[in-house]
Amino acid sequence: MANIVAIVGRPNVGKSTLFNRLIESRVAITDNMPGVTRDRHYGHAVWTEKFFTVIDTGGYVVGSEDTFEAAIREQVEIAIEESSVILFVVDTMTGLTDLDKDFANILRRSKKPVYVVANKAETFERHQTASEFYEMGLGDEIYPISAADGSGTGELLDAIVVNFEDEGVEDPDAGIPRIAILGRPNVGKSSFLNALTGTDRSIVNSMAGTTRDAIDTHYKLFGKDFILTDTAGIRKKAKVQENIEFYSTLRSVKALENSDVCVVLIDASVGLEMQDISIIGHAHNAKKAIVLMVNKWDLVEKDSKTADVMKKAILERLAPMNYMPVIFASVIEKQRIFQVIEKVMEVYENKTQKITTSKLNEVMLPIIERTPPPMLKGKQIKIKYCVQVPTPSPTFIFFCNLPQYVQESYSRFLQNKLRENFGFEGVTITVFFRAK
């Protein structure tokens, strides 16, 4: 059995704070408002040389007015099914509730080791009152802790790791390409992920802002492994008002920066907007490979020329960031969604390809000879040779006599020629000029 720990409990008991504590990173969004976490959130932890996966979940509740109640409950049930150990988090400030008792009955049916974690036990009084949770009849011991400051978590972890037969894997995500699904709110990012995986990996709702955390999912297709990251919609800074939305946006930006390829979704019924261009520009500046997916194509009245016209208009507005592929798709109709993944694999290969110095010069030097750099201040620039340097994104150095006189327009010319000849579609290319 895999080393997987699920953190569950009712809303606002500190599950995400404990999750961040165990993985030693502030990945999950935490807030005093109940219901912040909605989807399952995975992280990796280690204790006494045993590695394990931790799952953060939304608050389990029944009979509330929360639109997402049933969907969150389903996500919690999936996490319980996946796990090998369950941490049932309760709150020493509010004490034992009827919802805690009802949820304890559900956990009892799981037949898995359940540890009752009495959180917020920062004071001696709260530490003492944690004994009331014995009434639920779950386990032989209650673990009073403070997820906020870490007190008591060592004893809890000592008990947890006893259940793991092997040491586990330090980072099962290491070396796997990361694909970030980005876009404005309500363009279909979570629906796209769910359509690809064939499961309700992320909660989907017509309400903008449904997804809050950046949600990672392992995905395998065409013999390739990926980590797909569903992100919260990125809105203009001026429109971000709540703390939760602010941190959701930060998580989305971090997911972009940690990715290898960005799939940017555009709403076909609205067209390319300034916020779309801003997101694409951020991915471009971060030197990520980019695929544009124009979603909701089923909502557009079209003829045989509509796609070509819209693609041309999009790339013209993006210039000079117009090197990425554009695919028109419909998540609802499952139209061309797997073609998007095929293109993702192509641009990832483009991003990671290495060209030998001999091949590079064999192709580029004749091009430079036919179209040399324009003279500046009467100075003639002579490029001698070029090399690709080992960086995460394609980077080339051109050695010449007067690097300070090479103009930006000529740099873009060389970037375009590199794409034409070596297939760098969808990839940001960096060109430097150095004195020989």
C-alpha positions in Angstrom: 0.0 0.0 0.0 1.3 3.5 -0.8 2.2 5.9 2.0 -0.7 8.3 1.7 -2.2 10.4 4.6 -5.6 12.1 4.2 -6.4 15.1 6.3 -10.2 15.4 6.9 -12.7 17.1 9.2 -15.4 19.7 9.2 -14.8 23.2 7.9 -12.4 25.7 9.6 -10.7 23.3 12.0 -7.2 23.9 10.6 -6.8 21.1 8.0 -4.9 23.3 5.5 -2.7 24.7 8.2 -1.7 21.2 9.2 -1.2 20.3 5.6 1.2 23.2 5.1 3.0 22.2 8.4 3.5 18.6 7.3 4.8 19.4 3.8 6.8 22.3 5.2 5.5 24.8 2.7 2.7 27.3 2.5 1.1 25.7 -0.5 -2.6 25.5 0.6 -4.5 28.7 1.1 -5.6 29.2 4.7 -8.2 31.7 5.9 -10.5 32.1 8.9 -13.5 31.9 6.6 -14.9 28.3 6.4 -14.9 26.5 3.0 -11.7 27.9 1.6 -10.4 24.5 0.4 -12.6 22.7 -2.1 -10.6 20.3 -4.2 -8.2 17.6 -3.1 -4.7 19.0 -2.7 -1.5 16.8 -2.7 1.9 17.4 -1.2 4.9 15.4 -0.1 6.3 15.0 3.4 9.1 13.1 5.3 9.5 12.0 8.9 12.2 9.8 10.3 13.4 8.9 6.8 10.0 7.8 5.7 8.4 9.6 2.7 4.7 10.0 2.3 2.0 11.9 0.4 -0.4 14.2 2.2 -3.9 15.0 0.9 -5.6 18.2 2.0 -9.4 18.2 1.7 -12.4 20.6 2.0 -14.5 20.7 5.1 -17.0 17.9 5.3 -20.5 19.3 6.0 -24.1 18.2 5.6 -27.2 20.5 5.2 -25.3 23.8 4.7 -26.1 26.5 2.2 -22.8 26.1 0.5 -23.3 25.6 -3.3 -20.2 23.3 -3.3 -21.2 21.1 -0.3 -22.0 17.9 -2.3 -19.0 18.3 -4.6 -16.6 18.9 -1.6 -18.0 15.9 0.2 -17.3 13.7 -2.9 -13.7 15.0 -3.0 -13.3 14.1 0.7 -14.7 10.6 0.1 -12.2 10.1 -2.8 -9.3 11.1 -0.5 -10.4 8.7 2.2 -10.6 5.9 -0.4 -7.1 6.7 -1.7 -5.4 7.0 1.7 -3.6 4.5 3.9 -3.9 6.6 7.0 -6.6 9.2 8.0 -6.0 12.3 10.2 -9.4 13.4 11.6 -8.9 17.0 12.6 -11.2 18.5 15.3 -11.2 21.9 17.0 -10.4 22.2 20.8 -11.8 25.8 20.7 -15.3 24.8 19.7 -15.2 21.3 21.2 -17.0 18.2 20.1 -19.9 18.8 17.7 -22.7 16.7 16.3 -21.0 16.9 12.9 -17.8 15.5 14.3 -19.8 12.6 15.7 -21.6 11.9 12.4 -18.3 12.1 10.5 -16.6 9.8 13.0 -19.2 7.1 12.0 -18.3 7.5 8.4 -14.6 7.2 9.1 -15.2 4.1 11.2 -16.6 2.3 8.2 -13.4 3.0 6.2 -11.5 0.2 8.1 -8.4 2.3 7.9 -6.2 3.7 10.8 -7.8 6.9 12.0 -5.9 9.4 14.2 -8.0 12.0 16.0 -6.0 15.3 15.9 -7.3 17.9 18.4 -6.0 21.1 16.8 -5.7 24.7 18.2 -4.5 23.3 21.6 -2.1 26.2 22.2 -3.1 26.6 25.8 -3.0 24.1 28.8 -6.8 24.4 29.1 -7.5 23.4 25.5 -4.9 20.6 25.8 -6.9 19.3 28.7 -10.3 19.6 27.1 -9.1 17.5 24.1 -10.0 14.4 26.2 -13.7 15.0 25.3 -13.0 13.7 21.8 -12.6 10.2 23.2 -16.4 10.1 23.2 -16.3 9.4 19.5 -14.7 6.1 20.1 -12.0 6.5 17.4 -8.6 5.1 18.3 -6.9 4.6 21.6 -5.3 8.1 21.8 -6.2 11.7 21.0 -3.3 13.9 19.7 -3.6 17.5 20.9 -1.6 19.8 18.6 -1.2 23.3 17.3 -0.9 23.2 13.5 -0.1 27.0 13.7 3.1 26.6 15.8 3.8 22.9 15.3 3.5 21.8 18.9 2.5 18.2 19.3 3.0 17.3 15.6 6.2 15.3 16.3 4.3 12.8 18.5 1.5 12.6 15.8 4.0 11.9 13.0 5.8 9.3 15.1 2.5 7.4 15.3 1.6 7.9 11.7 4.8 6.5 10.2 4.4 3.2 12.1 1.8 2.3 9.5 4.2 2.6 6.5 5.9 -0.7 5.6 8.4 0.9 3.3 10.3 4.2 3.2 8.3 5.5 0.2 9.5 7.8 -2.6 11.1 11.1 -1.7 9.4 13.0 -4.6 7.3 11.0 -7.0 6.9 14.1 -9.2 10.7 14.6 -9.8 11.6 14.8 -13.5 8.0 14.7 -14.7 7.1 17.6 -17.1 4.6 20.0 -15.5 1.8 21.5 -17.5 -0.1 24.5 -16.1 -3.6 25.1 -17.2 -4.1 28.9 -17.1 -6.6 31.5 -18.1 -9.2 34.0 -16.9 -12.0 32.9 -14.5 -14.7 30.6 -16.0 -13.0 29.8 -19.3 -13.2 26.0 -18.6 -9.9 25.2 -17.0 -11.3 22.7 -14.5 -13.7 21.2 -17.0 -10.7 20.7 -19.4 -8.8 18.8 -16.6 -11.8 16.7 -15.8 -12.5 15.9 -19.5 -8.9 14.7 -19.9 -8.8 12.5 -16.8 -12.4 11.2 -17.1 -13.0 12.0 -13.4 -14.2 15.0 -11.3 -10.6 15.9 -10.3 -11.6 19.5 -9.8 -15.0 20.9 -8.8 -16.7 22.6 -11.7 -19.3 25.3 -11.4 -20.5 28.2 -13.6 -19.6 30.5 -10.8 -16.3 32.3 -11.5 -13.6 31.5 -8.9 -14.6 28.0 -8.1 -11.0 26.7 -8.1 -8.8 28.4 -5.5 -5.7 26.3 -4.9 -3.4 25.1 -7.7 -4.4 21.4 -8.1 -1.8 18.9 -9.4 -2.9 15.7 -11.2 -0.7 12.9 -12.6 -1.7 12.2 -16.2 -0.5 9.6 -18.7 -1.3 9.7 -22.4 0.4 8.4 -25.5 3.0 6.7 -23.3 4.0 10.0 -21.7 3.7 11.1 -18.0 2.7 14.6 -17.1 1.6 16.6 -14.1 -1.4 18.7 -15.0 -1.9 21.7 -12.7 -5.4 23.2 -12.7 -5.2 26.8 -11.5 -7.5 29.6 -10.3 -8.6 32.1 -12.8 -6.2 35.1 -13.1 -8.1 38.4 -13.0 -6.8 42.0 -13.3 -5.2 43.2 -10.1 -7.7 46.0 -9.8 -10.6 43.5 -9.6 -9.0 41.3 -7.0 -10.7 42.3 -3.7 -10.8 39.3 -1.3 -7.7 37.9 0.4 -8.6 34.4 -0.8 -8.7 35.5 -4.4 -5.4 37.3 -3.9 -3.7 34.2 -2.7 -5.4 32.1 -5.4 -3.9 34.4 -8.0 -0.5 34.0 -6.3 -0.8 30.2 -6.4 -1.7 30.4 -10.1 1.3 32.6 -10.9 3.6 30.2 -8.9 2.1 27.3 -10.9 3.0 29.1 -14.1 6.6 29.8 -12.9 7.0 26.1 -11.8 5.7 24.7 -15.1 7.4 23.5 -18.3 4.4 24.2 -20.6 1.5 26.6 -20.2 -1.8 25.8 -21.8 -3.6 29.2 -21.9 -7.4 28.9 -22.4 -9.2 31.7 -24.3 -13.0 32.0 -24.4 -14.0 31.7 -28.1 -17.3 33.5 -27.5 -15.4 36.5 -26.1 -12.2 36.5 -28.0 -8.7 37.5 -27.0 -8.8 40.1 -24.2 -6.1 42.2 -22.5 -6.0 39.9 -19.5 -5.4 36.9 -21.8 -2.5 38.9 -23.4 -1.2 39.6 -19.9 -1.2 35.9 -18.9 0.5 35.0 -22.1 3.1 37.7 -21.6 3.9 36.5 -18.1 4.4 32.9 -19.5 6.6 34.4 -22.3 8.7 36.4 -19.9 9.1 33.3 -17.7 10.4 31.5 -20.8 7.8 28.8 -20.8 6.6 26.8 -23.7 3.0 27.9 -24.6 0.0 26.4 -26.3 -3.1 28.5 -26.8 -6.4 26.6 -26.5 -9.5 28.5 -27.7 -12.2 26.9 -25.7 -16.0 27.0 -26.2 -15.6 26.7 -29.9 -19.1 25.0 -30.0 -20.7 28.4 -29.0 -19.3 30.2 -32.1 -21.2 30.5 -35.4 -18.7 29.6 -38.0 -17.9 28.6 -41.5 -14.8 27.0 -43.1 -12.8 30.3 -42.7 -13.7 31.3 -39.2 -10.8 29.5 -37.5 -8.2 30.8 -39.8 -9.5 34.4 -39.5 -9.6 34.2 -35.7 -6.2 32.6 -35.5 -4.7 35.3 -37.6 -6.3 38.0 -35.5 -5.0 36.4 -32.3 -1.5 36.1 -33.5 -1.4 39.6 -34.9 -2.5 41.0 -31.5 0.2 38.9 -29.8 3.1 40.0 -32.0 5.9 39.6 -31.4 4.8 36.8 -29.1 3.1 35.1 -32.0 5.2 31.9 -32.1 2.8 29.6 -30.2 0.3 27.1 -31.7 -3.5 27.9 -31.6 -6.0 25.0 -31.2 -9.8 25.5 -31.3 -11.5 23.1 -29.0 -14.6 22.5 -27.0 -14.4 20.8 -23.6 -18.1 20.2 -23.5 -18.1 18.4 -26.8 -14.6 16.9 -26.1 -13.6 18.3 -29.4 -9.8 18.4 -30.1 -8.9 18.3 -26.3 -6.5 15.4 -26.9 -5.0 17.3 -29.8 -4.1 20.0 -27.3 -2.2 17.4 -25.2 -0.4 16.1 -28.4 0.7 19.7 -29.1 1.8 20.1 -25.5 4.1 17.1 -25.9 5.5 18.6 -29.2 6.3 22.0 -27.6 7.8 20.3 -24.6 10.1 18.3 -26.9 10.9 21.6 -28.7 11.7 23.3 -25.4 14.1 20.5 -24.3 15.8 19.8 -27.6 19.6 20.4 -27.9 21.2 21.3 -31.2 24.9 20.4 -31.8 27.2 23.4 -32.5 28.2 22.0 -35.9 24.6 21.7 -37.1 23.7 25.1 -35.7 26.5 26.8 -37.5 25.9 24.8 -40.7 22.3 26.2 -40.9 22.6 29.7 -39.4 25.9 31.0 -40.8 24.7 30.9 -44.4 21.5 32.7 -43.3 23.6 35.4 -41.6 25.8 35.7 -44.6 22.8 36.3 -46.9 21.2 38.7 -44.4 23.9 40.3 -42.2 23.2 42.6 -39.3 22.5 46.2 -40.5 25.4 48.6 -40.0 25.1 51.1 -37.1 27.2 54.3 -36.9 29.1 53.1 -39.9 30.3 50.0 -38.1 30.0 46.6 -39.8 29.0 43.7 -37.6 30.5 40.3 -38.3 29.0 37.2 -36.6 31.6 34.4 -36.5 29.8 31.5 -35.0 27.0 30.5 -32.6 26.4 27.9 -29.8 23.4 26.7 -27.8 24.0 26.9 -24.0 22.6 24.4 -21.5 19.6 26.3 -20.0 16.0 25.2 -19.2 14.7 27.1 -22.3 16.5 27.3 -25.7 19.3 29.9 -25.4 21.8 30.8 -28.1 25.0 32.9 -28.0 26.2 34.5 -31.2 29.8 35.6 -31.1 30.7 38.7 -33.1 33.0 41.7 -33.2 30.6 44.4 -32.1 27.8 42.9 -29.9 26.8 46.3 -28.5 25.7 47.4 -32.0 23.3 44.5 -32.8 19.8 45.8 -32.9 16.7 44.1 -31.3 15.1 43.7 -34.7 18.0 41.5 -35.9 17.8 39.5 -32.7 14.1 38.7 -33.5 15.1 37.9 -37.1 17.5 35.2 -35.8 14.9 33.9 -33.3 12.5 33.4 -36.2 15.1 31.7 -38.4 15.9 29.3 -35.5 12.2 28.4 -35.2 11.9 27.9 -39.0 14.9 25.6 -39.2 14.8 23.7 -35.9 11.1 23.5 -35.0 10.9 25.7 -31.9 7.1 26.2 -32.3 5.6 27.4 -29.0 8.9 28.0 -27.3 10.5 31.2 -26.1 14.0 31.6 -27.6 16.7 33.8 -26.0 19.5 35.2 -28.1 22.6 36.8 -26.7 25.5 38.5 -28.5 29.0 38.3 -27.1 32.4 39.6 -28.2 34.6 36.9 -29.8 
